[in-house]
Amino acid sequence: MADKENCMRVVTRAAKRRVMETMSSPTESQRQLTATKKRLVLGDISSNVLGGLNGHAGSEPQKPKRSRPKIVTEEITGSATVPATKTPVVEAVQAAAETSWDIDAASDDPQMCPAYVGDIYNYLHSMEVQAKRRPLTNYIERIQKDINANMRGVLVDWLVEVAEEYKLVPDTLYLAISYIDRYLSVNSINRRRLQLLGVSCMLIASKYEEITPPHVHEFCYITDNTYRKEEVVKMESDVLNLLKFEMGNPTVKSFLRLFIGLEQERSKSPSLQLEFLGNYLAELSLLDYGCIKFLPSLIAASVIFVAKFIFNSKKHPWNSTLQHYSRYKASELKECVLIIHDLQLSRKGGPLVAVRDKYKQHKFKCVSTLSSPPEIPTSYFEDG
């Protein structure tokens, strides 16, 4: 009788184990369904772009069931208003006579450290000017022999799509592009490896910023398996060693949060539309190779300048408060402001449409469809 009971216990444990294994590992049909779903989502990413970037012939990828965004291959290979609330942050900043405050700190959460936001801003400012965290302003002319500014723009445009597809946080995108520019400032690479660098930097930034980053094989997949897992991991290692594993870096997004927070606090009717417009203009600046010569804080200040001008072109977009907290005069912003304004007017950027399409969505209040006067008065750049 005892032997029979022991036998029953063994059988029961084995049955439970089989059930748990079935629940933890998907069946073949489930894997096929997942793969099919992935391909439908990622079919929007143009294989022509991938082929143009990496130059691989390979096997012809399956045709997507949905139309893909059109991107000129020649350029690759050739040439509601939210209610205003007063918080301890404002008093802390004003008392310290320091710089701006983070919009994310507009709460009573002590973990946001409102009393130290001035020190945090100063720290970010000191980091952004360090040579090791800055790319060469002319690395394409000095270092690169097989890639040009147009190819960089196409890569960034594609990475915007990748970030949108995987719903990555904005900081991941900004960091990835920072890693790309810093790597290209030291190493000359072939155009066939440019996309490999892009996905590897996105992988690193995802691990740094995301709670659940995409896996390596997913980044291989979105390149139509042009690169193997081993190649992506090797490039990841090269980038990490170049950066000496110092992954934290202030970006345009870091300062934009501060400046938007300050502007929203001052406004009688702060709006989400201003925040979305600022984010849109900042992502446009990522496309332009000419913007890498500016400090992230200067680009963020210029974005606020242009955004306010678009909302009300009759009123001077800069003021003493913004000047005090950003530490930039209107005259110092002129060059960067004009570049961003041209990008917004589509005078620059050409066929790169990922950022514009992203911010045409209603969840971003269609800010990329907003119009702007063709010229900014020169008087707006005069220091009062």
Secondary structure by P-SEA (a helix, b strand, c coil): caaaaaaaaaaaaaaaaaaaaaaacccaaaaaaaaaaaaaaaccccaaaaaaacccccccccccccccccccccccccccbbbbbbcaaaaaaaaacbbbbbcccccccccccccaaaaaaaaaaaaaacccccccccccccccccccaaaaaaaaaaaaaaaaaacccaaaaaaaaaaaaaaaacccccccaaaaaaaaaaaaaaaacccccccaaaaaaaacccccaaaaaaaaaaaaaaaccccccccaaaaaaaaaaaaaaacccccaaaaaaaaaaaaaaaaccccccccaaaaaaaaaaaaaaaaccccccccaaaaaaaccccccaaaaaaaaaaaaaccccccccaaaaaaccccccccccccccccccccccccc
